[in-house]
Amino acid sequence: MHYTKYEWDEKKAATNFEKHGISFMHVEKFDWSTAMIIPDNRRTYGEPRFLAYGMIEARLYVMVYTLRRSAVRIIGLRQANERERNQYEENEEN
């Protein structure tokens, strides 16, 4: 799986940058071949959302997204925390 078209809300992107220090523009470098994707069932959002754990350059990131038409709509992007890195590594071993 590899997506080439991304979209996002500019206000959400600015908030994400302030909170996590990363621009949504970095999703262009997201390596889908490394992705571990799980449904985001933390809340009821009114649309299916997904958590994608994958590499951007040499670091593990978490991207929250939904699919809209033919694009991936980015909701959030940040570096993975230690718990998430461990979960990702355990999944890679299995």
Backbone as XML, in Angstrom:
<?xml version="1.0"?>
<chain id="A" units="angstrom">
  <residue number="1" name="MET">
    <atom name="N" x="0.850" y="-1.176" z="0.000"/>
    <atom name="CA" x="0.000" y="0.000" z="0.000"/>
    <atom name="C" x="0.893" y="1.235" z="0.000"/>
  </residue>
  <residue number="2" name="HIS">
    <atom name="N" x="0.574" y="2.144" z="-0.867"/>
    <atom name="CA" x="1.305" y="3.408" z="-0.912"/>
    <atom name="C" x="0.350" y="4.474" z="-1.417"/>
  </residue>
  <residue number="3" name="TYR">
    <atom name="N" x="0.239" y="5.533" z="-0.655"/>
    <atom name="CA" x="-0.627" y="6.640" z="-1.044"/>
    <atom name="C" x="0.240" y="7.780" z="-1.549"/>
  </residue>
  <residue number="4" name="THR">
    <atom name="N" x="-0.249" y="8.470" z="-2.538"/>
    <atom name="CA" x="0.521" y="9.575" z="-3.100"/>
    <atom name="C" x="-0.183" y="10.912" z="-2.961"/>
  </residue>
  <residue number="5" name="LYS">
    <atom name="N" x="-1.456" y="10.890" z="-2.601"/>
    <atom name="CA" x="-2.194" y="12.143" z="-2.481"/>
    <atom name="C" x="-2.603" y="12.334" z="-1.025"/>
  </residue>
  <residue number="6" name="TYR">
    <atom name="N" x="-2.212" y="13.478" z="-0.478"/>
    <atom name="CA" x="-2.516" y="13.803" z="0.907"/>
    <atom name="C" x="-3.232" y="15.142" z="0.964"/>
  </residue>
  <residue number="7" name="GLU">
    <atom name="N" x="-4.064" y="15.284" z="1.980"/>
    <atom name="CA" x="-4.732" y="16.568" z="2.230"/>
    <atom name="C" x="-4.847" y="16.742" z="3.734"/>
  </residue>
  <residue number="8" name="TRP">
    <atom name="N" x="-5.046" y="17.995" z="4.149"/>
    <atom name="CA" x="-5.219" y="18.289" z="5.562"/>
    <atom name="C" x="-5.786" y="19.680" z="5.726"/>
  </residue>
  <residue number="9" name="ASP">
    <atom name="N" x="-6.281" y="19.926" z="6.904"/>
    <atom name="CA" x="-6.777" y="21.239" z="7.294"/>
    <atom name="C" x="-5.578" y="22.065" z="7.767"/>
  </residue>
  <residue number="10" name="GLU">
    <atom name="N" x="-5.425" y="23.257" z="7.225"/>
    <atom name="CA" x="-4.264" y="24.091" z="7.556"/>
    <atom name="C" x="-4.231" y="24.489" z="9.032"/>
  </residue>
  <residue number="11" name="LYS">
    <atom name="N" x="-5.393" y="24.758" z="9.630"/>
    <atom name="CA" x="-5.420" y="25.107" z="11.058"/>
    <atom name="C" x="-4.978" y="23.923" z="11.903"/>
  </residue>
  <residue number="12" name="LYS">
    <atom name="N" x="-5.440" y="22.722" z="11.541"/>
    <atom name="CA" x="-5.044" y="21.513" z="12.255"/>
    <atom name="C" x="-3.545" y="21.272" z="12.089"/>
  </residue>
  <residue number="13" name="ALA">
    <atom name="N" x="-3.029" y="21.528" z="10.907"/>
    <atom name="CA" x="-1.596" y="21.367" z="10.650"/>
    <atom name="C" x="-0.777" y="22.318" z="11.520"/>
  </residue>
  <residue number="14" name="ALA">
    <atom name="N" x="-1.245" y="23.554" z="11.660"/>
    <atom name="CA" x="-0.539" y="24.533" z="12.494"/>
    <atom name="C" x="-0.568" y="24.120" z="13.960"/>
  </residue>
  <residue number="15" name="THR">
    <atom name="N" x="-1.718" y="23.636" z="14.424"/>
    <atom name="CA" x="-1.838" y="23.160" z="15.804"/>
    <atom name="C" x="-0.918" y="21.966" z="16.034"/>
  </residue>
  <residue number="16" name="ASN">
    <atom name="N" x="-0.880" y="21.052" z="15.082"/>
    <atom name="CA" x="-0.012" y="19.878" z="15.189"/>
    <atom name="C" x="1.452" y="20.306" z="15.272"/>
  </residue>
  <residue number="17" name="PHE">
    <atom name="N" x="1.835" y="21.291" z="14.455"/>
    <atom name="CA" x="3.219" y="21.772" z="14.467"/>
    <atom name="C" x="3.570" y="22.391" z="15.816"/>
  </residue>
  <residue number="18" name="GLU">
    <atom name="N" x="2.667" y="23.183" z="16.364"/>
    <atom name="CA" x="2.906" y="23.802" z="17.673"/>
    <atom name="C" x="3.051" y="22.749" z="18.765"/>
  </residue>
  <residue number="19" name="LYS">
    <atom name="N" x="2.227" y="21.723" z="18.707"/>
    <atom name="CA" x="2.210" y="20.693" z="19.751"/>
    <atom name="C" x="3.345" y="19.681" z="19.605"/>
  </residue>
  <residue number="20" name="HIS">
    <atom name="N" x="3.629" y="19.247" z="18.363"/>
    <atom name="CA" x="4.567" y="18.148" z="18.149"/>
    <atom name="C" x="5.836" y="18.538" z="17.387"/>
  </residue>
  <residue number="21" name="GLY">
    <atom name="N" x="5.873" y="19.760" z="16.850"/>
    <atom name="CA" x="7.071" y="20.226" z="16.163"/>
    <atom name="C" x="7.335" y="19.572" z="14.816"/>
  </residue>
  <residue number="22" name="ILE">
    <atom name="N" x="6.283" y="19.066" z="14.187"/>
    <atom name="CA" x="6.457" y="18.453" z="12.868"/>
    <atom name="C" x="5.362" y="18.926" z="11.919"/>
  </residue>
  <residue number="23" name="SER">
    <atom name="N" x="5.774" y="19.218" z="10.712"/>
    <atom name="CA" x="4.848" y="19.670" z="9.677"/>
    <atom name="C" x="4.176" y="18.475" z="9.011"/>
  </residue>
  <residue number="24" name="PHE">
    <atom name="N" x="2.924" y="18.643" z="8.643"/>
    <atom name="CA" x="2.224" y="17.601" z="7.892"/>
    <atom name="C" x="2.899" y="17.339" z="6.543"/>
  </residue>
  <residue number="25" name="MET">
    <atom name="N" x="3.705" y="18.269" z="6.066"/>
    <atom name="CA" x="4.418" y="18.069" z="4.801"/>
    <atom name="C" x="5.317" y="16.834" z="4.861"/>
  </residue>
  <residue number="26" name="HIS">
    <atom name="N" x="5.724" y="16.437" z="6.063"/>
    <atom name="CA" x="6.598" y="15.273" z="6.215"/>
    <atom name="C" x="5.923" y="13.961" z="5.811"/>
  </residue>
  <residue number="27" name="VAL">
    <atom name="N" x="4.593" y="13.944" z="5.720"/>
    <atom name="CA" x="3.924" y="12.692" z="5.336"/>
    <atom name="C" x="4.341" y="12.248" z="3.936"/>
  </residue>
  <residue number="28" name="GLU">
    <atom name="N" x="4.833" y="13.159" z="3.132"/>
    <atom name="CA" x="5.309" y="12.790" z="1.797"/>
    <atom name="C" x="6.454" y="11.781" z="1.891"/>
  </residue>
  <residue number="29" name="LYS">
    <atom name="N" x="7.166" y="11.770" z="3.015"/>
    <atom name="CA" x="8.297" y="10.857" z="3.219"/>
    <atom name="C" x="7.899" y="9.607" z="4.004"/>
  </residue>
  <residue number="30" name="PHE">
    <atom name="N" x="6.623" y="9.486" z="4.372"/>
    <atom name="CA" x="6.171" y="8.336" z="5.157"/>
    <atom name="C" x="6.357" y="7.061" z="4.336"/>
  </residue>
  <residue number="31" name="ASP">
    <atom name="N" x="7.048" y="6.089" z="4.915"/>
    <atom name="CA" x="7.337" y="4.832" z="4.220"/>
    <atom name="C" x="6.230" y="3.822" z="4.509"/>
  </residue>
  <residue number="32" name="TRP">
    <atom name="N" x="5.270" y="3.738" z="3.602"/>
    <atom name="CA" x="4.119" y="2.851" z="3.787"/>
    <atom name="C" x="4.530" y="1.389" z="3.859"/>
  </residue>
  <residue number="33" name="SER">
    <atom name="N" x="5.675" y="1.031" z="3.296"/>
    <atom name="CA" x="6.107" y="-0.367" z="3.349"/>
    <atom name="C" x="6.492" y="-0.786" z="4.765"/>
  </residue>
  <residue number="34" name="THR">
    <atom name="N" x="6.725" y="0.175" z="5.650"/>
    <atom name="CA" x="7.058" y="-0.119" z="7.048"/>
    <atom name="C" x="5.854" y="0.029" z="7.971"/>
  </residue>
  <residue number="35" name="ALA">
    <atom name="N" x="4.711" y="0.374" z="7.419"/>
    <atom name="CA" x="3.555" y="0.773" z="8.235"/>
    <atom name="C" x="2.865" y="-0.401" z="8.926"/>
  </residue>
  <residue number="36" name="MET">
    <atom name="N" x="2.538" y="-0.168" z="10.189"/>
    <atom name="CA" x="1.634" y="-1.021" z="10.954"/>
    <atom name="C" x="0.377" y="-0.176" z="11.134"/>
  </residue>
  <residue number="37" name="ILE">
    <atom name="N" x="-0.728" y="-0.615" z="10.566"/>
    <atom name="CA" x="-1.956" y="0.184" z="10.560"/>
    <atom name="C" x="-3.008" y="-0.506" z="11.405"/>
  </residue>
  <residue number="38" name="ILE">
    <atom name="N" x="-3.603" y="0.273" z="12.320"/>
    <atom name="CA" x="-4.686" y="-0.254" z="13.149"/>
    <atom name="C" x="-5.833" y="0.752" z="13.157"/>
  </residue>
  <residue number="39" name="PRO">
    <atom name="N" x="-7.068" y="0.281" z="13.305"/>
    <atom name="CA" x="-8.200" y="1.210" z="13.403"/>
    <atom name="C" x="-8.067" y="2.068" z="14.658"/>
  </residue>
  <residue number="40" name="ASP">
    <atom name="N" x="-8.449" y="3.313" z="14.567"/>
    <atom name="CA" x="-8.456" y="4.226" z="15.713"/>
    <atom name="C" x="-9.847" y="4.176" z="16.335"/>
  </residue>
  <residue number="41" name="ASN">
    <atom name="N" x="-9.991" y="3.337" z="17.336"/>
    <atom name="CA" x="-11.281" y="3.155" z="18.007"/>
    <atom name="C" x="-11.329" y="3.833" z="19.371"/>
  </residue>
  <residue number="42" name="ARG">
    <atom name="N" x="-10.467" y="4.814" z="19.589"/>
    <atom name="CA" x="-10.430" y="5.474" z="20.896"/>
    <atom name="C" x="-11.711" y="6.241" z="21.186"/>
  </residue>
  <residue number="43" name="ARG">
    <atom name="N" x="-12.358" y="6.717" z="20.131"/>
    <atom name="CA" x="-13.617" y="7.466" z="20.250"/>
    <atom name="C" x="-14.475" y="7.163" z="19.035"/>
  </residue>
  <residue number="44" name="THR">
    <atom name="N" x="-15.697" y="7.687" z="19.051"/>
    <atom name="CA" x="-16.549" y="7.644" z="17.867"/>
    <atom name="C" x="-16.346" y="8.960" z="17.128"/>
  </residue>
  <residue number="45" name="TYR">
    <atom name="N" x="-15.782" y="8.885" z="15.931"/>
    <atom name="CA" x="-15.423" y="10.085" z="15.187"/>
    <atom name="C" x="-16.409" y="10.437" z="14.082"/>
  </residue>
  <residue number="46" name="GLY">
    <atom name="N" x="-17.304" y="9.536" z="13.742"/>
    <atom name="CA" x="-18.217" y="9.785" z="12.636"/>
    <atom name="C" x="-17.658" y="9.360" z="11.295"/>
  </residue>
  <residue number="47" name="GLU">
    <atom name="N" x="-16.434" y="8.854" z="11.281"/>
    <atom name="CA" x="-15.791" y="8.330" z="10.083"/>
    <atom name="C" x="-14.695" y="7.369" z="10.536"/>
  </residue>
  <residue number="48" name="PRO">
    <atom name="N" x="-14.347" y="6.393" z="9.732"/>
    <atom name="CA" x="-13.258" y="5.494" z="10.121"/>
    <atom name="C" x="-11.928" y="6.247" z="10.156"/>
  </residue>
  <residue number="49" name="ARG">
    <atom name="N" x="-11.207" y="6.084" z="11.241"/>
    <atom name="CA" x="-9.872" y="6.666" z="11.371"/>
    <atom name="C" x="-8.883" y="5.548" z="11.638"/>
  </residue>
  <residue number="50" name="PHE">
    <atom name="N" x="-7.647" y="5.819" z="11.260"/>
    <atom name="CA" x="-6.604" y="4.818" z="11.394"/>
    <atom name="C" x="-5.356" y="5.423" z="12.014"/>
  </residue>
  <residue number="51" name="LEU">
    <atom name="N" x="-4.623" y="4.570" z="12.724"/>
    <atom name="CA" x="-3.307" y="4.916" z="13.243"/>
    <atom name="C" x="-2.297" y="4.152" z="12.407"/>
  </residue>
  <residue number="52" name="ALA">
    <atom name="N" x="-1.377" y="4.857" z="11.792"/>
    <atom name="CA" x="-0.318" y="4.223" z="11.009"/>
    <atom name="C" x="1.009" y="4.501" z="11.699"/>
  </residue>
  <residue number="53" name="TYR">
    <atom name="N" x="1.655" y="3.428" z="12.131"/>
    <atom name="CA" x="2.988" y="3.519" z="12.716"/>
    <atom name="C" x="3.961" y="3.185" z="11.601"/>
  </residue>
  <residue number="54" name="GLY">
    <atom name="N" x="4.851" y="4.109" z="11.278"/>
    <atom name="CA" x="5.779" y="3.858" z="10.180"/>
    <atom name="C" x="6.945" y="4.822" z="10.213"/>
  </residue>
  <residue number="55" name="MET">
    <atom name="N" x="7.889" y="4.542" z="9.357"/>
    <atom name="CA" x="9.138" y="5.291" z="9.348"/>
    <atom name="C" x="9.072" y="6.516" z="8.428"/>
  </residue>
  <residue number="56" name="ILE">
    <atom name="N" x="9.632" y="7.591" z="8.937"/>
    <atom name="CA" x="9.960" y="8.769" z="8.142"/>
    <atom name="C" x="11.447" y="8.959" z="8.371"/>
  </residue>
  <residue number="57" name="GLU">
    <atom name="N" x="12.188" y="8.734" z="7.295"/>
    <atom name="CA" x="13.639" y="8.685" z="7.384"/>
    <atom name="C" x="13.994" y="7.613" z="8.417"/>
  </residue>
  <residue number="58" name="ALA">
    <atom name="N" x="14.725" y="7.893" z="9.451"/>
    <atom name="CA" x="15.170" y="6.832" z="10.375"/>
    <atom name="C" x="14.380" y="6.807" z="11.677"/>
  </residue>
  <residue number="59" name="ARG">
    <atom name="N" x="13.250" y="7.496" z="11.723"/>
    <atom name="CA" x="12.474" y="7.569" z="12.966"/>
    <atom name="C" x="11.070" y="7.028" z="12.773"/>
  </residue>
  <residue number="60" name="LEU">
    <atom name="N" x="10.537" y="6.465" z="13.875"/>
    <atom name="CA" x="9.179" y="5.939" z="13.860"/>
    <atom name="C" x="8.201" y="7.058" z="14.199"/>
  </residue>
  <residue number="61" name="TYR">
    <atom name="N" x="7.173" y="7.194" z="13.373"/>
    <atom name="CA" x="6.136" y="8.205" z="13.565"/>
    <atom name="C" x="4.774" y="7.539" z="13.662"/>
  </residue>
  <residue number="62" name="VAL">
    <atom name="N" x="3.841" y="8.273" z="14.256"/>
    <atom name="CA" x="2.446" y="7.859" z="14.309"/>
    <atom name="C" x="1.648" y="8.886" z="13.520"/>
  </residue>
  <residue number="63" name="MET">
    <atom name="N" x="0.918" y="8.399" z="12.529"/>
    <atom name="CA" x="0.060" y="9.256" z="11.728"/>
    <atom name="C" x="-1.389" y="8.835" z="11.958"/>
  </residue>
  <residue number="64" name="VAL">
    <atom name="N" x="-2.230" y="9.796" z="12.295"/>
    <atom name="CA" x="-3.668" y="9.554" z="12.396"/>
    <atom name="C" x="-4.268" y="10.087" z="11.107"/>
  </residue>
  <residue number="65" name="TYR">
    <atom name="N" x="-5.082" y="9.246" z="10.456"/>
    <atom name="CA" x="-5.631" y="9.669" z="9.168"/>
    <atom name="C" x="-6.978" y="9.012" z="8.906"/>
  </residue>
  <residue number="66" name="THR">
    <atom name="N" x="-7.650" y="9.535" z="7.917"/>
    <atom name="CA" x="-8.858" y="8.926" z="7.371"/>
    <atom name="C" x="-8.735" y="8.968" z="5.855"/>
  </residue>
  <residue number="67" name="LEU">
    <atom name="N" x="-9.530" y="8.178" z="5.195"/>
    <atom name="CA" x="-9.519" y="8.178" z="3.730"/>
    <atom name="C" x="-10.677" y="9.028" z="3.229"/>
  </residue>
  <residue number="68" name="ARG">
    <atom name="N" x="-10.371" y="9.960" z="2.360"/>
    <atom name="CA" x="-11.376" y="10.833" z="1.755"/>
    <atom name="C" x="-11.203" y="10.794" z="0.249"/>
  </residue>
  <residue number="69" name="ARG">
    <atom name="N" x="-12.228" y="10.330" z="-0.419"/>
    <atom name="CA" x="-12.170" y="10.189" z="-1.876"/>
    <atom name="C" x="-10.896" y="9.433" z="-2.250"/>
  </residue>
  <residue number="70" name="SER">
    <atom name="N" x="-10.028" y="10.029" z="-2.983"/>
    <atom name="CA" x="-8.799" y="9.347" z="-3.402"/>
    <atom name="C" x="-7.574" y="9.841" z="-2.640"/>
  </residue>
  <residue number="71" name="ALA">
    <atom name="N" x="-7.794" y="10.470" z="-1.484"/>
    <atom name="CA" x="-6.676" y="11.042" z="-0.729"/>
    <atom name="C" x="-6.668" y="10.544" z="0.713"/>
  </residue>
  <residue number="72" name="VAL">
    <atom name="N" x="-5.501" y="10.633" z="1.304"/>
    <atom name="CA" x="-5.340" y="10.390" z="2.733"/>
    <atom name="C" x="-5.458" y="11.743" z="3.414"/>
  </residue>
  <residue number="73" name="ARG">
    <atom name="N" x="-6.433" y="11.885" z="4.303"/>
    <atom name="CA" x="-6.605" y="13.138" z="5.044"/>
    <atom name="C" x="-5.888" y="12.996" z="6.376"/>
  </residue>
  <residue number="74" name="ILE">
    <atom name="N" x="-4.852" y="13.798" z="6.562"/>
    <atom name="CA" x="-4.029" y="13.738" z="7.764"/>
    <atom name="C" x="-4.733" y="14.473" z="8.894"/>
  </residue>
  <residue number="75" name="ILE">
    <atom name="N" x="-4.819" y="13.798" z="10.033"/>
    <atom name="CA" x="-5.441" y="14.376" z="11.220"/>
    <atom name="C" x="-4.378" y="14.699" z="12.262"/>
  </residue>
  <residue number="76" name="GLY">
    <atom name="N" x="-3.330" y="13.899" z="12.308"/>
    <atom name="CA" x="-2.257" y="14.135" z="13.259"/>
    <atom name="C" x="-0.993" y="13.408" z="12.840"/>
  </residue>
  <residue number="77" name="LEU">
    <atom name="N" x="0.151" y="13.942" z="13.245"/>
    <atom name="CA" x="1.444" y="13.330" z="12.961"/>
    <atom name="C" x="2.397" y="13.709" z="14.077"/>
  </residue>
  <residue number="78" name="ARG">
    <atom name="N" x="3.072" y="12.678" z="14.623"/>
    <atom name="CA" x="4.039" y="12.928" z="15.693"/>
    <atom name="C" x="5.007" y="11.765" z="15.764"/>
  </residue>
  <residue number="79" name="GLN">
    <atom name="N" x="6.124" y="11.988" z="16.471"/>
    <atom name="CA" x="7.051" y="10.891" z="16.719"/>
    <atom name="C" x="6.412" y="9.914" z="17.689"/>
  </residue>
  <residue number="80" name="ALA">
    <atom name="N" x="6.682" y="8.637" z="17.488"/>
    <atom name="CA" x="6.161" y="7.604" z="18.381"/>
    <atom name="C" x="6.834" y="7.713" z="19.746"/>
  </residue>
  <residue number="81" name="ASN">
    <atom name="N" x="6.057" y="7.429" z="20.793"/>
    <atom name="CA" x="6.638" y="7.403" z="22.136"/>
    <atom name="C" x="7.239" y="6.014" z="22.396"/>
  </residue>
  <residue number="82" name="GLU">
    <atom name="N" x="7.841" y="5.838" z="23.555"/>
    <atom name="CA" x="8.532" y="4.584" z="23.862"/>
    <atom name="C" x="7.589" y="3.381" z="23.836"/>
  </residue>
  <residue number="83" name="ARG">
    <atom name="N" x="6.409" y="3.524" z="24.406"/>
    <atom name="CA" x="5.432" y="2.428" z="24.412"/>
    <atom name="C" x="5.066" y="2.032" z="22.987"/>
  </residue>
  <residue number="84" name="GLU">
    <atom name="N" x="4.855" y="3.020" z="22.138"/>
    <atom name="CA" x="4.494" y="2.754" z="20.743"/>
    <atom name="C" x="5.650" y="2.118" z="19.972"/>
  </residue>
  <residue number="85" name="ARG">
    <atom name="N" x="6.875" y="2.571" z="20.245"/>
    <atom name="CA" x="8.042" y="1.957" z="19.597"/>
    <atom name="C" x="8.156" y="0.487" z="19.984"/>
  </residue>
  <residue number="86" name="ASN">
    <atom name="N" x="7.946" y="0.193" z="21.277"/>
    <atom name="CA" x="8.001" y="-1.196" z="21.736"/>
    <atom name="C" x="6.920" y="-2.040" z="21.071"/>
  </residue>
  <residue number="87" name="GLN">
    <atom name="N" x="5.705" y="-1.500" z="20.985"/>
    <atom name="CA" x="4.597" y="-2.207" z="20.337"/>
    <atom name="C" x="4.927" y="-2.484" z="18.872"/>
  </residue>
  <residue number="88" name="TYR">
    <atom name="N" x="5.477" y="-1.512" z="18.204"/>
    <atom name="CA" x="5.847" y="-1.655" z="16.793"/>
    <atom name="C" x="6.916" y="-2.736" z="16.632"/>
  </residue>
  <residue number="89" name="GLU">
    <atom name="N" x="7.934" y="-2.694" z="17.486"/>
    <atom name="CA" x="9.016" y="-3.676" z="17.410"/>
    <atom name="C" x="8.512" y="-5.086" z="17.696"/>
  </residue>
  <residue number="90" name="GLU">
    <atom name="N" x="7.610" y="-5.222" z="18.665"/>
    <atom name="CA" x="7.030" y="-6.535" z="18.960"/>
    <atom name="C" x="6.254" y="-7.060" z="17.756"/>
  </residue>
  <residue number="91" name="ASN">
    <atom name="N" x="5.530" y="-6.183" z="17.097"/>
    <atom name="CA" x="4.770" y="-6.577" z="15.910"/>
    <atom name="C" x="5.703" y="-7.009" z="14.779"/>
  </residue>
  <residue number="92" name="GLU">
    <atom name="N" x="6.828" y="-6.323" z="14.639"/>
    <atom name="CA" x="7.794" y="-6.654" z="13.594"/>
    <atom name="C" x="8.401" y="-8.036" z="13.819"/>
  </residue>
  <residue number="93" name="GLU">
    <atom name="N" x="8.545" y="-8.425" z="15.085"/>
    <atom name="CA" x="9.138" y="-9.720" z="15.416"/>
    <atom name="C" x="8.188" y="-10.867" z="15.122"/>
  </residue>
  <residue number="94" name="ASN">
    <atom name="N" x="6.896" y="-10.618" z="15.125"/>
    <atom name="CA" x="5.901" y="-11.683" z="14.909"/>
    <atom name="C" x="5.540" y="-11.854" z="13.462"/>
  </residue>
</chain>
